[in-house]
Amino acid sequence: MNLKLPPELAPFAEEIRATARPSLRFSLQIAPCGRTDSKVGGAPYWPEELAYPSTPGGRPLSLLAQLNFAEMPPLPDFPTAGLLQFFIDSGDVLLGLNLDNLRDSSGFRVIYHPEIRSDRLRSDFPPPDPGDYCGPLLDEVREYRLVFGPVEPQYLPLEDYRFAAQLPNLNAFLEAEDDDWSLHDGYSAAEASPAHRIGGYAVFTQNDPRRFPEAEGGLPTDYELLFQLDSDCEEGGIDLMWGDAGVGNFFITPEDLKRRDFSRVAFSWDCH
């Protein structure tokens, strides 16, 4: 992907290109989805013999999304086979997010199935519980197929906690031109981070949790983006919203990703 910068930011092109990471963007399509398809919402793939994920109080979690790696272009360090699932507590006002501990999976779960089978699958699932959450994030009938683009470079977003350190010259220029927000918007458009995304860099509507220590609800700096699902409302029926036009992110350490260990994944979402 060519880096298309506003003319004012062209002097910083090489500094920006040095932050490039491979990332996979996807879009959502309203279409019938099979049990093993890559999708958002709907009924999950689930072997009969496995205990279905639930909260400590026994409330079943709801499928947020699942990735069938055989349907995706290969992404460095990610599996190339199997299925990865993201479950959240749709009956909770924070959708399973623990603001004090982003790695507390009591209200969410990330589960990897190294092999996908076609027999002895569970077919009955409780519908998502709307609870106290007011946004149309999930319901019992809405599901969207994931349509993958090519793997492409993504550049460090403005919101990332490393921005000033890794892009010192660009950061100094933007701070000096702080009253011209068109430059910030121009950079965000060039690095194209607001999107549904697998791997690469995360974006936030508030703050990067890695700016803060864990004791204050932050996240260790060795955590990187695993999966990002943005708010998405389009004419034609897509209706996906995190609170007030927010974004949801799941994070993992590179070492855990290489080991296919998804037991320590962190979950965060924020909104305007």
Residue pairs with C-beta under 8 A, 6 or more apart in sequence:
1 152
1 153
1 192
3 13
3 16
3 17
3 155
3 190
3 191
4 190
5 12
5 13
5 16
5 186
5 187
5 190
6 182
6 183
6 186
6 187
6 190
8 177
8 183
8 186
9 16
9 170
9 173
9 183
9 186
9 187
9 190
11 169
12 167
12 169
12 170
12 173
15 167
15 169
15 170
16 155
16 156
16 167
16 170
16 190
16 191
17 153
17 155
18 166
19 155
19 156
19 166
19 167
20 153
20 154
20 155
21 153
21 154
21 199
21 200
21 201
22 75
22 76
22 151
22 152
22 153
22 154
22 199
22 200
23 75
23 151
23 152
23 153
23 154
23 197
23 198
23 199
23 200
23 201
24 72
24 73
24 75
24 148
24 149
24 150
24 151
24 152
24 197
24 198
24 199
24 200
25 148
25 149
25 152
25 192
25 195
25 196
25 197
25 198
26 38
26 146
26 147
26 148
26 149
26 196
26 197
26 198
27 146
27 147
27 149
27 196
28 40
28 144
28 145
28 146
28 147
28 196
28 232
28 238
28 240
29 144
29 145
29 146
29 147
30 144
30 145
30 236
30 237
30 238
31 144
31 145
33 39
33 42
33 143
33 144
33 145
35 43
35 44
35 45
35 121
36 45
36 68
36 83
36 116
36 118
37 66
37 68
37 71
37 145
37 146
38 65
38 66
38 67
38 68
38 71
38 72
38 145
38 146
38 148
39 65
39 66
39 143
39 144
39 145
39 146
40 64
40 65
40 143
40 144
40 146
40 229
40 240
41 63
41 64
41 65
41 138
41 139
41 142
41 143
41 144
42 63
42 142
42 143
43 63
43 123
43 125
43 143
44 63
44 66
44 85
44 87
44 125
45 66
45 83
45 85
45 113
45 116
45 121
46 52
46 121
46 122
46 125
47 113
47 117
47 120
47 121
47 122
48 120
48 121
48 122
49 120
52 60
52 61
52 122
52 125
53 60
53 61
53 87
53 109
53 111
54 60
54 61
55 61
55 89
55 92
55 96
55 106
55 107
56 106
59 89
59 91
59 129
60 125
60 126
61 87
61 88
61 89
61 90
61 96
61 107
61 108
61 109
62 87
62 88
62 89
62 90
62 128
62 129
62 138
63 85
63 86
63 87
64 86
64 87
64 88
64 137
64 138
64 229
64 248
65 85
65 86
65 146
65 227
65 229
66 83
66 84
66 85
66 86
67 83
67 84
67 85
67 146
67 198
67 227
68 83
68 116
69 78
69 79
69 80
69 81
69 82
69 83
69 84
70 80
70 81
70 116
71 146
71 148
72 78
72 148
72 198
73 148
73 150
73 151
74 80
74 151
75 151
75 198
75 199
76 199
77 254
77 257
77 258
78 198
78 199
78 257
79 112
79 114
79 260
81 114
81 115
82 112
82 113
82 114
82 115
82 116
83 112
83 113
83 116
84 110
84 111
84 112
84 113
84 227
84 262
85 109
85 110
85 111
85 112
85 113
86 108
86 109
86 110
86 227
86 250
87 108
87 109
87 110
87 111
88 95
88 96
88 107
88 108
88 138
88 267
89 95
89 96
89 107
89 108
90 128
90 129
90 130
90 131
90 133
90 137
90 138
91 128
91 129
91 130
91 131
91 132
91 133
92 107
92 131
92 132
92 133
93 131
93 132
93 133
94 107
94 133
95 107
95 108
95 133
95 137
95 248
95 269
96 106
96 107
96 108
96 267
97 107
97 108
97 267
97 268
97 269
98 104
98 106
98 107
99 217
100 217
101 214
101 217
102 209
102 217
102 218
102 219
102 251
102 266
102 267
102 268
103 219
103 264
103 265
103 266
105 263
105 265
105 267
108 267
110 226
110 250
110 262
110 265
110 267
111 262
112 260
112 262
114 260
127 139
127 140
128 138
128 139
128 140
130 139
135 241
135 242
135 243
136 142
136 239
136 240
136 241
137 240
137 241
137 242
142 239
144 238
144 240
146 196
154 191
154 192
154 193
154 197
154 200
154 201
155 190
155 191
155 193
155 201
156 162
156 163
156 166
156 167
156 191
156 201
157 163
157 188
157 191
157 193
157 201
157 202
157 203
158 184
158 187
158 188
159 202
159 203
159 204
159 207
159 208
160 201
160 202
160 208
161 208
161 210
161 211
161 221
163 171
164 171
170 187
174 183
174 184
174 187
177 183
188 194
193 200
193 201
193 203
194 203
194 230
194 247
195 228
195 230
196 228
196 229
196 230
196 232
197 225
197 227
197 228
197 230
198 226
198 227
198 228
199 225
199 226
200 225
201 225
202 208
202 225
202 228
202 249
202 251
203 228
203 247
204 247
204 249
204 270
205 245
205 246
205 247
205 270
205 271
205 272
206 270
206 271
207 270
209 217
209 218
209 219
209 266
209 268
210 218
210 219
210 220
210 221
210 223
211 218
212 218
212 219
214 220
219 251
219 266
219 268
220 253
222 253
222 254
222 255
223 251
223 252
223 253
223 266
224 251
224 252
224 253
224 254
224 257
225 249
225 250
225 251
226 250
226 251
226 252
226 257
226 265
227 249
227 250
228 247
228 248
228 249
228 250
229 240
229 242
229 247
229 248
230 242
230 247
230 248
231 240
231 241
231 242
231 245
231 246
231 247
231 271
232 238
232 240
232 241
233 239
233 240
233 241
242 248
242 269
242 270
242 271
243 269
243 270
243 271
243 272
244 271
244 272
245 271
245 272
246 269
246 270
246 271
246 272
247 269
247 270
247 271
248 267
248 268
248 269
249 267
249 268
249 269
250 265
250 266
250 267
250 268
251 265
251 266
251 267
251 268
252 262
252 264
252 265
252 266
253 264
256 262
256 263
256 264
256 265
